[in-house]
């Protein structure tokens, strides 16, 4: 027996208190959900009747509820028709019902699906990934000259031609590789969700030829110059950028985005505990003396954050604004010190790893300390590594340049 019912997905609460409306299909105890474009509050949905309801008399609200119910009826009828058709053929599965439904609708369009995926990532707070996807989608759509591309019409030849077009435009191989990686991630997600019929992945044999970027680590002498640079007078505005660079070095090369979002609740005694926004991995760092000084310097009783970057708000727009401003200022410090390379916050992360290696710290410990989630073999090997080992490595790195 197959049940097809409208429900709210109560595991995805929105910031406005609403939940996504889904049509839930259960067949032989296997559950799948078809998402609608509507969201409702719990009091706006009646489970027994599977209908949206409202006590409001506001015209716009009444109209919205009517649209929701029409959508519920339409999708349920579509799914029931597909179920009946599959029953006539014999055995079938829940994913087959969903797959057949999705192939009837425009989510089979690559760009339509990508847009939905980007919106979902924004709701989940993964703004960086959403921005990467949007950048790649815009470049690909501009190359094709239209936004009408079926998932199943995407071919290796089309992708290779897109890569060639990036080269002709003067973009680096790394840019083309970046775009294709994002497109591949979108395609793979669509495949996992049943939007693609073909078993042949058009990205399978695509070889991405990126260029190796120059090493970005700096020497101990250069670290001390950054630490001691005179930023009085007209250079006072550079002080925060310098301190953030040092903060990253004191925290095993913490990424700029993670520094921005650190909150007071991330302090647990003498430990700094946070979750990497890129990988979702939890890391904990012992607060050494120089790090404690910076935390004390920027402590603000009225702010929830440990560092003074997100003063106006915590949106992705606010983050990008402060990122651009402070990136510019850290480069100014490099120019002030007459470095012959661009100084960036990423340099701090790369430098920590390099100095740790030069100090005799095992590569596995470095990987664990920096939260390199992509190194699967190392991750398995280090599953039970003590944090004391990593904290000792961090102390060795800090002491390696401090005189």
C-alpha positions in Angstrom: 0.0 0.0 0.0 1.2 3.5 -0.9 0.3 6.5 1.2 0.6 10.1 -0.2 0.0 12.8 2.3 0.7 16.5 2.7 2.9 17.3 5.7 5.2 20.0 7.2 8.8 19.0 7.4 9.3 19.9 11.0 13.0 19.2 10.9 13.6 22.3 8.9 12.5 25.3 10.9 13.0 28.6 9.1 14.1 31.8 10.9 10.5 33.1 10.5 9.0 30.2 12.3 7.7 28.4 9.2 8.3 24.9 7.9 8.5 23.7 4.3 5.3 22.0 3.0 6.0 18.6 1.5 4.1 15.8 0.0 5.2 12.6 1.7 5.1 9.3 -0.1 5.5 6.0 1.8 5.6 2.6 0.1 6.8 -0.6 1.8 8.0 1.5 4.7 10.3 3.6 2.5 9.7 7.3 2.8 10.4 10.1 0.3 9.3 13.7 0.2 8.4 16.1 -2.7 9.1 19.7 -1.7 6.7 22.4 -2.6 7.6 26.1 -2.8 5.4 27.0 0.2 6.2 27.3 3.9 3.6 27.4 6.7 3.5 27.8 10.5 2.2 24.8 12.4 -1.1 26.6 13.2 -1.6 27.2 9.5 -1.7 23.5 8.6 -4.4 20.9 9.6 -2.8 17.4 9.6 -6.1 15.5 9.5 -7.5 17.2 6.4 -4.1 17.9 4.9 -5.1 21.5 4.2 -3.6 24.9 4.9 -5.9 27.1 7.1 -6.0 30.6 8.4 -8.1 32.7 10.6 -6.9 35.9 8.9 -9.2 37.9 6.7 -6.4 39.7 5.0 -6.8 39.3 1.3 -3.2 38.5 0.6 -3.1 35.8 3.3 -6.4 34.2 2.2 -5.1 34.1 -1.4 -1.8 32.5 -0.3 -3.6 29.8 1.7 -5.8 29.1 -1.4 -2.7 28.7 -3.6 -1.2 26.3 -1.1 -4.2 24.1 -1.1 -4.4 24.1 -4.9 -0.7 23.1 -5.0 -1.4 20.2 -2.5 -4.2 18.9 -4.6 -2.3 19.2 -7.8 0.8 17.4 -6.6 -1.1 14.7 -4.8 -3.2 13.9 -7.9 0.0 13.8 -10.0 1.6 11.4 -7.6 -1.5 9.2 -7.4 -1.6 9.0 -11.2 2.0 7.9 -11.3 1.5 5.4 -8.5 -1.5 3.8 -10.4 0.5 3.7 -13.6 3.4 1.9 -11.9 1.1 -0.5 -10.1 -0.2 -1.6 -13.5 3.4 -2.6 -14.5 4.0 -4.6 -11.3 6.5 -3.9 -8.5 7.8 -0.4 -8.0 9.7 1.6 -5.3 9.1 4.9 -3.6 12.1 6.5 -5.4 10.6 5.5 -8.7 7.4 7.5 -7.9 9.4 10.6 -7.0 11.7 10.2 -10.0 8.8 9.9 -12.4 7.1 13.0 -10.9 10.3 15.1 -11.0 10.8 14.2 -14.7 7.4 15.7 -15.4 8.3 19.1 -13.8 10.8 21.8 -14.6 13.2 20.7 -11.9 14.6 18.5 -14.6 16.1 21.8 -15.9 19.7 22.1 -14.7 19.5 25.8 -14.0 16.1 25.6 -12.3 17.4 22.9 -10.0 20.6 24.8 -9.3 18.6 27.9 -8.3 16.6 25.8 -5.9 19.7 24.3 -4.5 21.3 27.7 -4.0 18.2 28.9 -2.2 18.3 25.9 0.1 21.9 26.5 1.0 21.2 30.1 1.9 18.4 28.9 4.2 20.8 26.4 5.8 23.3 29.2 6.4 25.9 27.9 3.9 26.2 31.2 2.1 29.8 30.6 1.0 28.9 27.4 -0.9 25.8 29.1 -2.3 28.0 32.0 -3.6 30.4 29.5 -5.2 27.5 27.7 -6.9 26.0 31.0 -8.1 29.3 32.1 -9.6 29.7 28.8 -11.6 26.1 28.8 -12.7 26.3 32.4 -14.0 29.5 31.6 -16.0 28.0 28.4 -17.5 24.7 30.1 -18.3 26.6 33.0 -20.0 28.6 30.5 -22.0 25.5 28.6 -23.2 23.6 31.8 -24.0 20.3 30.5 -22.4 19.0 28.9 -19.3 17.1 26.0 -20.9 19.2 22.9 -20.3 17.8 19.5 -19.3 19.7 17.5 -16.8 19.9 14.6 -19.2 21.2 16.8 -22.0 24.4 17.7 -20.2 27.3 16.0 -22.0 31.1 15.7 -21.5 31.6 17.5 -24.8 29.6 20.5 -23.6 31.6 20.7 -20.4 34.9 20.4 -22.2 33.8 23.2 -24.6 32.9 25.3 -21.5 36.4 24.8 -20.1 38.0 25.8 -23.4 35.9 28.9 -23.5 37.3 30.0 -20.1 40.8 29.6 -21.5 39.9 31.8 -24.5 38.5 34.4 -22.2 41.9 34.6 -20.4 40.8 32.9 -17.2 43.3 30.7 -15.5 43.0 26.9 -15.5 42.2 27.1 -11.7 39.2 29.3 -12.5 37.8 26.8 -15.0 38.5 23.9 -12.6 36.7 25.8 -9.8 33.6 26.3 -12.0 33.5 22.7 -13.1 33.8 21.4 -9.5 30.8 23.5 -8.5 28.8 22.3 -11.5 29.7 18.7 -10.8 28.6 19.1 -7.1 25.2 20.4 -8.3 24.8 17.6 -10.8 25.7 14.9 -8.3 23.2 16.3 -5.8 20.5 16.3 -8.5 21.4 12.7 -9.3 21.1 11.6 -5.7 17.7 13.2 -5.5 16.4 11.4 -8.5 16.2 14.2 -11.1 18.5 12.5 -13.6 17.7 9.4 -15.6 21.0 8.8 -17.2 23.5 6.5 -15.5 26.4 8.1 -17.4 27.9 11.0 -15.4 29.1 13.7 -17.9 31.7 14.8 -15.4 33.2 11.3 -14.9 36.0 11.6 -17.4 36.6 15.3 -17.2 40.2 16.0 -16.2 40.7 19.3 -14.4 44.2 20.7 -15.1 44.7 23.4 -12.4 48.0 25.2 -11.9 49.9 24.9 -8.6 49.8 28.2 -6.8 53.0 29.6 -5.2 53.6 28.6 -1.6 52.2 31.2 0.8 54.1 30.6 4.0 56.3 33.3 5.5 59.4 33.1 7.7 59.8 33.5 11.4 61.6 36.8 10.8 58.6 38.1 8.8 56.2 37.0 11.4 58.1 39.1 14.0 58.1 42.1 11.7 54.3 41.8 11.3 53.9 41.4 15.1 56.0 44.4 15.9 55.2 46.8 13.1 54.5 50.3 14.2 50.8 51.1 13.5 50.6 54.4 15.3 49.2 57.6 13.7 47.9 57.2 10.1 48.4 53.4 10.2 46.2 52.9 13.3 43.3 51.5 11.1 45.5 48.5 10.2 45.8 47.3 13.8 42.8 44.9 13.7 44.0 43.2 10.5 47.4 42.7 12.1 45.9 41.3 15.2 43.6 38.9 13.2 46.6 37.6 11.3 48.3 36.9 14.6 45.1 35.4 16.0 45.0 33.0 13.1 48.6 31.9 13.8 47.8 31.4 17.5 44.8 29.2 16.6 46.5 26.7 14.2 45.7 28.8 11.2 42.0 29.5 11.9 40.2 30.6 8.7 39.0 34.2 8.5 35.4 33.2 8.3 35.7 31.1 11.5 37.3 34.0 13.3 34.5 36.3 12.3 31.8 34.1 13.7 33.5 33.2 17.0 31.2 33.8 20.0 31.7 34.0 23.7 30.0 30.6 24.0 32.9 29.1 22.1 35.1 29.7 25.2 35.1 26.6 27.5 37.4 27.3 30.4 40.9 27.5 28.9 39.8 26.1 25.6 38.4 27.6 22.4 35.9 25.2 20.9 34.4 26.0 17.5 32.9 24.3 14.4 34.6 24.9 11.0 32.0 26.5 8.7 33.6 24.9 5.7 33.7 21.3 6.8 31.4 21.2 9.9 34.2 19.6 11.9 34.5 20.5 15.6 38.0 21.7 16.7 39.2 22.7 20.2 42.3 24.8 20.9 44.0 25.5 24.2 44.2 29.3 24.8 47.9 30.1 25.0 49.1 33.3 26.6 49.4 35.5 23.4 45.9 34.4 22.3 44.5 35.2 25.7 46.0 38.8 25.4 44.1 39.3 22.1 40.9 38.0 23.5 41.2 40.3 26.4 42.1 43.2 24.1 38.9 42.9 22.0 36.5 41.8 24.8 33.2 43.7 24.5 30.6 43.1 27.2 27.8 44.2 24.8 28.7 41.9 21.9 28.1 38.2 21.5 31.2 37.9 19.4 34.8 37.5 20.5 36.2 39.7 17.8 34.9 43.0 16.5 34.1 42.2 12.9 30.3 41.6 12.7 29.1 44.7 14.4 26.2 45.6 12.1 24.8 42.0 11.8 25.7 38.4 11.0 24.4 38.1 7.5 26.6 36.9 4.6 26.5 40.4 3.2 27.9 41.8 6.4 30.6 39.1 6.4 31.6 39.7 2.8 31.9 43.5 3.4 34.2 43.1 6.4 36.2 40.4 4.6 36.9 42.7 1.6 37.8 45.6 3.9 40.2 43.7 6.1 41.8 41.8 3.2 42.6 45.2 1.7 44.2 46.3 5.0 46.3 43.2 5.6 47.7 43.8 2.1 48.5 47.3 3.2 50.6 45.9 6.0 52.5 43.8 3.6 53.2 46.9 1.4 54.2 48.8 4.5 56.8 46.1 5.4 57.9 46.0 1.7 57.1 42.3 1.3 57.6 41.1 -2.3 54.4 39.0 -2.1 50.7 39.8 -1.3 50.1 39.3 2.4 46.7 37.7 3.0 45.0 35.9 5.9 45.4 32.6 4.1 49.2 33.2 4.5 48.7 32.8 8.3 47.0 29.4 7.8 49.7 28.1 5.4 52.5 29.5 7.7 51.2 27.6 10.7 51.3 24.3 8.8 54.8 25.0 7.4 56.3 26.0 10.8 54.7 23.0 12.5 56.3 20.8 9.9 59.7 22.5 10.4 59.3 22.1 14.1 59.1 18.3 13.7 55.3 18.0 14.1 54.0 14.9 12.3 52.0 15.5 9.2 49.0 13.6 10.7 49.0 16.0 13.7 49.1 19.0 11.5 46.2 17.7 9.5 44.2 17.1 12.6 45.0 20.4 14.1 43.9 22.3 11.0 40.7 20.3 10.5 41.5 19.1 7.0 38.3 17.2 6.5 39.2 16.2 2.9 42.1 14.0 3.8 40.1 10.9 4.4 42.9 8.5 5.1 44.4 10.8 7.7 40.9 11.4 9.2 40.5 7.6 9.8 44.0 7.2 11.2 43.5 10.1 13.6 40.1 9.3 14.8 41.2 9.0 18.5 44.1 11.5 18.5 44.4 13.3 21.8 43.8 17.1 21.8 46.8 17.4 24.1 49.1 16.3 21.3 47.7 19.0 19.0 47.8 21.7 21.7 51.5 20.8 22.3 52.1 21.2 18.6 50.4 24.6 18.6 52.5 25.8 21.5 55.6 24.7 19.7 54.6 26.7 16.6 53.9 29.8 18.7 57.2 29.5 20.5 59.1 29.0 17.3 59.0 32.6 16.4 58.5 34.3 19.7 61.8 35.6 21.1 
